[in-house]
Amino acid sequence: MLKSMEFIFLEVGIYCHLLMERNQMHRQIASIRKSFFDQGYLDEQFIQLEELQDNSNPNFVEEVVTLFYRDSARFLYNLDQALEKRPLDFNKLDSLMHQFKGSSSSIGAKKVKTECTNFRAHCNAQNAEGCKRTYQHVKREYTTLKKKLEAYFQMSRQVGPIEMACRPR
């Protein structure tokens, strides 16, 4: 009888330890999420996406972000091609970036959106060097956010659901 009680206490202890680790992971994920807003990577639109997520589609935000990155590869390819042509077609560049900016806005990619706006200003000024330089900024912010969100979603999948649709403090 004593052995079975020790075993039960051991199981309860392990279970409590696992719960504490899971809670710690949830706090870490919440901290990472908050940093996205604090550092200006994401804006209110991301929160609105989270508010659309529910138990019937628990991966909604990740799926939308994944679609954004899949679709945006085409925009970036088209921008790369347009920036190679001479003379630069500033109207075409502006149109392509306008589409990419809208797509970025739909997931709340704040820094990407800001760089898209800067790029479009260079198009309007017909500033080729400004376009090329700012395009590098667009790609850097895009890649940085992609890496951050991939790590965030991977960690979130490992620990399971957590309430997300709340305003960062």
Secondary structure, DSSP 8 states (H G I E B T S, - for coil): -HHHHHHHHHHHHHHHHHHHHHHHHHHHHHHHHHHHHHTTSB-HHHHHHHHH-BTTBTTHHHHHHHHHHHHHHHHHHHHHHHHHSSS--HHHHHHHHHHHHHHHHHHTBHHHHHHHHHHHHHHHTT-HHHHHHHHHHHHHHHHHHHHHHHHHHHHHHHH------S---
